[in-house]
Amino acid sequence: MNILKNDLLGESVKSFEVNGLKVYVMEKNQFSTASASFVIKYGSNDISFKLDSEDRFKKYPLGIAHFLEHKMFDGVGDDEVFKKFSEIGADVNAYTSNNITNYYFSTINNFEKSLEYLCDMIYNLNLTNERVEKEKPIIEQELRMYDDDPYNRVHRNLLSVMYNYHPVRFDIGGDVNTIKFIEKSHLEDCYNTFYSNNNMFLVLVGNVKAEECKTMLERFVVNKFSGNVIRENFDALDKINTHYIEQDMKMSVPTNLIGFKDVTRSTNYIRKLIVFEMIHRMFFRATSNFYEKIYKDGIINGSYYTDYINENDYGYYLFGGDGDSFKKLPEILFSHYNNYDFSKDKHVFERVKKAMYGNYINLFNNIDYISQLMIKLINNNLNIFDYFNELNKVTLDDIVFEFKNMFNEFNMMYSRVV
């Protein structure tokens, strides 16, 4: 068993393998709750792939990762998996993102039985043609509901012009047309390819002991492997399709989303993650001069929000809000920052850096936050203590470099639903 320690934090992560499945455990025995996250390195972006033994890339309809997540919960009866967990006092759920699918539970009691149920679900897909066809109208209804949501539409429209080829431009669930073409054989092939021990990992956090977990998992983990998965690469730095897109949804008040595409991709994933967060805190949150200006000028209201996405092969920053005045935000942003003296923000940089140290330390008091950060970093071949080390190294020059490269009119897109 490997033990990774951070003596300054007084925390450690223990890791081991069971039948080739990598398992990471953070023991937090002062808590009453324990959680498990079974992560499959398979998300909606994986639309074209092959095994290393195959000659050609396989392409299936959009939305299969999300569809497969739904079907993994099938049991003997309706919602049988949910019922099993509920009967032993455990909460179970799952989500599909662009890059992973995560099946997770939390419980105070019956951790071992919950872990057994989770492994049983992952290793035993129960598919029939009837069940596949029955699921299609359910997912179709879910997708139509999102299509009717102006906030979802304004976001999807933005990504559709930000990326010409990268699959992040598509909805995670696919669309109502692609769902119709999904077949049982498609789901089985994707399941057999991605749901294998060499393409999954397990994160356990909370009131657990690593040695006991290892003994449990030696009974629950199936010896299941596929070949090495090769994913088709898509260019995320391609030319922006158009800088403005508008959709008429008969809104009484328009909703707006402005996006800035990150065009300086880096192999240092965690450095980019930290820099994005620092830009977010220093220049656009409620404590910034820019926020104060656009609020006083009536450009934003209570609907205003900002967000950023950082992945290895793509990233972007978002400004969202409702109202006609929001369209003035880009002009004010460029006017405010084009000739900005970033050196005067040295004290702001140091204050934000200290705050991020504090947030990082406090993170270890919350099992969900620990799990989320561990999953994000492990999926990028990093560990949770790398964040602390990289935060130490970030400089104001790093912030200024990324800021100037991203926030310009060439990288900007405006999506509007009226």
Buried (B, 14 or more C-beta within 10 A) or exposed (E): EEEBEBEEBEBBBBBBBBEEBBBBBBBBEEBEBBBBBBBBBBBBBBBBBBEEEEEEEBEBBBBBBBBBBBBBBBBEEEEEBBEBBEEBEBBBEBEBBBBBBBBBBBBEEBBBBBBBBBBBBBBEBBBEEEBBEEBBEEBBEBBEEBBEBBBBBBBBBBBBBBBBEBBBBBBBBBBBEBBEEBBBEBBBBBBEBBBBBBBBBBBBBBBBBBEEBBEBBEEBBBEBEBBEBBBBEBEBEEEBEEBEBEBEBEBEEBBBBBBBBBBBBBEEBBBBBBBBBBBBBBBBEEEBEBBEBBEEEEBBEEBBEBEBBBBBBBBBBBBBBBBEBBBBBBEBBBEBBEEBEBEEBEEBBEBBBEEBEEEBBEBBEEBBBBBBBBBBBBBBEBBBBBBBEBBEEBEBEBBBEBBBEBBBEEBBBBBBBB
